[in-house]
Amino acid sequence: MKAGRAAAKAVGVDVRREERVVPLGTRWLIRAESGFEPCPWAFALARFASARPGDRVLDLGCGGGVLLCALAQVCPEVRALIGVELNPVAAELARRNLTLNDLPGAIVVGDVRSPPIPPRAFDLVVSNPPFYPAGWGRESADRATHAATHALSGDIRDFAYAAAQSLAPHGRAAFVFDAGQVTPLLLALAEAGLTARALRGLVDDRGVASRVLVLAGRDGGGLVVDRASA
């Protein structure tokens, strides 16, 4: 989009030839020209996570930063936005997207299995981790796409454990995951010391509840199950 490229140029953000700038809510997002759409559930997860003014937010496996940008639109009063991303190319893209959206924050290159961040420092941890085990189903020949869909560098247990270690005592963690793998997700959260508080299905363009949102914390209080939404 020419308007998106103009917006990026106006704030001094570089957009490469193999990239495009697309609308993200009321703002813009730089993404690869080809490949799958980055986290199409970003706003659904951002609203479900219920970020609060003053929250310190961490995104585990942030990719190009789409979820952090969506969260900042849903709750502009968050105090800090931090992303951890293993792929340095994706991390650099996330930094440019934070700048494009005029968001204070930091993107750290690191592995969720040993995240380079202080423990118990965040009020809200969010994540759109790879859904599928390595070797499962159809795997993309493109390395970046393959790593985004399959757990090549950490599975859901690693993401749940990293979330638990990163959360402040009364913090919350919000995940989006494959609806067919709710049981492994809930078990991973429990093993990490987190209890699911709310669960909501997401309906895809086929009318199928193919994704699930889960909100968890250190304390219980019962599980609220919402009806699946588009």
C-alpha positions as CSV (number, residue, x, y, z in Angstrom):
1,M,0.0,0.0,0.0
2,K,1.3,3.4,-1.0
3,A,-0.2,5.1,2.0
4,G,1.5,2.6,4.3
5,R,4.9,3.1,2.7
6,A,4.4,6.9,2.9
7,A,3.6,6.6,6.6
8,A,6.8,4.6,7.2
9,K,8.9,7.0,5.2
10,A,7.4,9.9,7.2
11,V,8.8,8.5,10.5
12,G,12.1,7.3,9.0
13,V,11.3,3.5,9.0
14,D,12.8,1.5,6.1
15,V,10.5,-0.8,4.1
16,R,12.4,-3.4,2.0
17,R,11.5,-4.3,-1.6
18,E,10.3,-7.8,-0.4
19,E,8.0,-6.2,2.2
20,R,4.7,-4.5,2.2
21,V,2.9,-2.3,4.6
22,V,-0.7,-3.3,5.5
23,P,-3.4,-1.8,7.8
24,L,-3.4,-3.0,11.4
25,G,-6.4,-1.6,13.1
26,T,-6.0,2.2,12.9
27,R,-2.2,1.9,12.3
28,W,0.2,0.0,10.0
29,L,2.2,-3.2,10.0
30,I,5.3,-4.1,7.9
31,R,5.2,-7.7,6.8
32,A,6.8,-10.0,4.2
33,E,5.4,-9.6,0.7
34,S,4.7,-13.3,0.5
35,G,3.9,-16.0,3.1
36,F,1.1,-16.4,5.6
37,E,-0.6,-13.6,7.4
38,P,1.2,-12.9,10.8
39,C,-1.1,-13.8,13.7
40,P,-4.6,-13.1,12.2
41,W,-5.9,-13.5,15.8
42,A,-3.8,-10.6,17.2
43,F,-6.7,-8.3,18.1
44,A,-8.8,-11.2,19.4
45,L,-6.0,-12.2,21.7
46,A,-5.2,-8.6,22.7
47,R,-8.8,-8.0,23.8
48,F,-9.1,-11.4,25.5
49,A,-5.9,-10.7,27.5
50,S,-7.4,-7.6,29.1
51,A,-4.3,-5.6,29.4
52,R,-4.5,-2.9,32.0
53,P,-3.0,0.6,32.3
54,G,0.5,0.4,33.7
55,D,1.0,-3.3,32.7
56,R,4.5,-4.5,31.7
57,V,3.8,-6.8,28.7
58,L,6.0,-9.6,27.4
59,D,5.4,-11.4,24.0
60,L,7.2,-14.7,23.8
61,G,8.1,-15.5,20.2
62,C,7.0,-12.1,19.0
63,G,7.8,-12.5,15.4
64,G,7.4,-9.2,13.6
65,G,5.6,-7.6,16.5
66,V,2.0,-7.8,15.4
67,L,0.7,-8.8,18.8
68,L,2.5,-6.1,20.6
69,C,1.2,-3.5,18.2
70,A,-2.4,-4.8,18.5
71,L,-2.1,-4.8,22.3
72,A,-1.0,-1.2,22.3
73,Q,-4.0,-0.2,20.3
74,V,-6.4,-2.1,22.6
75,C,-4.7,-0.6,25.8
76,P,-2.5,2.4,24.9
77,E,-1.7,2.9,28.6
78,V,0.5,-0.2,29.0
79,R,3.8,0.8,30.6
80,A,6.2,-1.4,28.6
81,L,6.2,-3.7,25.6
82,I,8.9,-6.3,25.4
83,G,9.3,-9.0,22.8
84,V,11.6,-12.1,22.7
85,E,12.3,-13.5,19.3
86,L,14.8,-16.2,18.2
87,N,15.0,-15.2,14.6
88,P,17.1,-12.0,14.3
89,V,15.5,-11.0,11.0
90,A,12.0,-11.2,12.6
91,A,13.3,-9.3,15.7
92,E,14.6,-6.5,13.5
93,L,11.2,-6.3,11.7
94,A,9.5,-6.1,15.1
95,R,11.7,-3.2,16.1
96,R,10.7,-1.4,12.9
97,N,7.0,-2.1,13.5
98,L,7.3,-0.6,17.1
99,T,8.9,2.5,15.6
100,L,6.3,2.7,12.8
101,N,3.5,2.6,15.4
102,D,5.3,5.1,17.7
103,L,5.5,2.5,20.6
104,P,8.1,2.5,23.3
105,G,9.5,-1.0,23.8
106,A,12.3,-3.4,23.2
107,I,12.8,-6.5,21.1
108,V,15.3,-9.0,22.5
109,V,16.9,-11.7,20.4
110,G,16.7,-14.9,22.5
111,D,15.4,-18.4,23.0
112,V,12.2,-18.9,25.0
113,R,13.9,-22.0,26.6
114,S,16.3,-19.6,28.3
115,P,14.8,-16.1,27.8
116,P,17.2,-13.2,28.4
117,I,14.8,-11.3,30.6
118,P,14.4,-10.8,34.3
119,P,12.2,-13.3,36.2
120,R,8.8,-12.3,37.6
121,A,9.0,-8.9,36.0
122,F,5.8,-8.8,33.8
123,D,2.1,-8.3,34.5
124,L,1.0,-9.8,31.3
125,V,2.7,-12.4,29.1
126,V,1.2,-13.2,25.7
127,S,2.2,-15.7,23.0
128,N,1.2,-17.2,19.7
129,P,3.5,-20.2,19.8
130,P,4.0,-22.7,17.1
131,F,1.1,-25.1,17.2
132,Y,2.5,-28.3,15.8
133,P,5.3,-30.7,16.9
134,A,8.3,-31.0,14.6
135,G,7.7,-33.6,11.9
136,W,3.9,-33.3,12.2
137,G,1.8,-32.8,9.0
138,R,2.8,-30.7,6.1
139,E,6.0,-28.6,6.7
140,S,7.0,-25.6,4.7
141,A,10.3,-25.6,2.8
142,D,10.7,-22.0,3.9
143,R,12.7,-22.0,7.2
144,A,11.0,-19.0,8.7
145,T,7.5,-20.3,7.9
146,H,8.4,-23.7,9.2
147,A,9.6,-22.3,12.5
148,A,6.5,-20.2,12.9
149,T,4.2,-23.2,12.5
150,H,6.2,-26.1,14.0
151,A,8.0,-26.3,17.4
152,L,11.5,-26.4,16.1
153,S,13.0,-24.4,19.0
154,G,10.7,-25.0,21.9
155,D,7.3,-26.6,22.3
156,I,4.2,-25.4,24.2
157,R,5.7,-26.7,27.5
158,D,8.7,-24.4,27.0
159,F,6.5,-21.4,26.3
160,A,4.3,-22.1,29.3
161,Y,7.3,-22.5,31.6
162,A,8.9,-19.3,30.2
163,A,5.6,-17.5,30.8
164,A,5.4,-18.7,34.4
165,Q,9.0,-17.7,35.1
166,S,8.4,-14.2,33.7
167,L,5.1,-13.4,35.4
168,A,4.9,-11.2,38.5
169,P,3.1,-12.9,41.4
170,H,-0.4,-11.7,40.3
171,G,0.3,-11.6,36.6
172,R,-1.7,-13.2,33.7
173,A,-0.6,-15.2,30.7
174,A,-2.7,-15.3,27.5
175,F,-2.1,-17.8,24.7
176,V,-3.6,-18.6,21.3
177,F,-3.3,-22.2,20.2
178,D,-4.7,-24.9,18.0
179,A,-8.2,-25.9,19.2
180,G,-7.4,-29.6,18.6
181,Q,-4.6,-29.4,21.1
182,V,-6.4,-27.9,24.1
183,T,-5.4,-30.7,26.4
184,P,-1.6,-30.4,25.8
185,L,-1.9,-26.7,26.3
186,L,-3.8,-27.0,29.6
187,L,-1.4,-29.7,30.8
188,A,1.6,-27.5,29.9
189,L,0.2,-24.6,31.8
190,A,-0.5,-26.8,34.9
191,E,3.0,-28.3,34.8
192,A,4.4,-24.7,34.8
193,G,2.3,-23.8,37.8
194,L,-0.3,-21.8,36.0
195,T,-4.1,-22.4,36.2
196,A,-6.4,-21.7,33.3
197,R,-9.0,-19.0,34.2
198,A,-10.8,-18.4,30.9
199,L,-11.1,-20.2,27.5
200,R,-12.6,-19.0,24.3
201,G,-12.8,-20.6,20.9
202,L,-12.1,-18.7,17.7
203,V,-14.1,-19.4,14.5
204,D,-12.1,-19.3,11.2
205,D,-13.4,-18.4,7.8
206,R,-14.8,-21.9,7.3
207,G,-17.0,-21.5,10.4
208,V,-14.9,-23.9,12.4
209,A,-13.6,-23.2,15.9
210,S,-10.1,-24.0,14.9
211,R,-8.2,-21.8,17.5
212,V,-8.5,-21.3,21.2
213,L,-7.6,-18.5,23.5
214,V,-6.6,-19.4,27.1
215,L,-6.0,-16.9,30.0
216,A,-4.1,-18.3,33.0
217,G,-2.5,-17.2,36.2
218,R,-0.9,-18.5,39.4
219,D,-4.1,-18.6,41.3
220,G,-7.4,-20.4,40.4
221,G,-10.9,-19.1,40.9
222,G,-12.6,-21.4,38.4
223,L,-12.6,-21.7,34.6
224,V,-14.9,-19.5,32.5
225,V,-15.6,-21.0,29.0
226,D,-16.9,-18.5,26.4
227,R,-18.8,-19.4,23.3
228,A,-16.7,-19.5,20.2
229,S,-16.5,-16.2,18.3
230,A,-15.3,-15.1,14.9
